[in-house]
Amino acid sequence: MPRGVATALRDVGGVLGILQREPGKALAADREARAAAAGLSDAQIDALLDERIAARKARDFKRADEIRGRLADAGIDLKDNPDRTTTWAARR
């Protein structure tokens, strides 16, 4: 995006109260805020995801489902991706 257009968008966004942060930082801050609202920190969620991944590798699907359920109860949705990674998002 040309520098002038980006500056103009930021200026207009300032009036509206949007577009003031770098998108990656804004998304990370939103993710952290939603995790905190669910009563968990990013680190706690990541630790549970690591535990769930290990359980799945060990074919302990009962434990993996328990972790998914615990996170779901806290308002955290998991998405298992084809590349065997898992991402999460807190419900709004």
Order of alpha helices (4+ residues) and beta strands (2+ residues): alpha-alpha-alpha-alpha-beta-beta
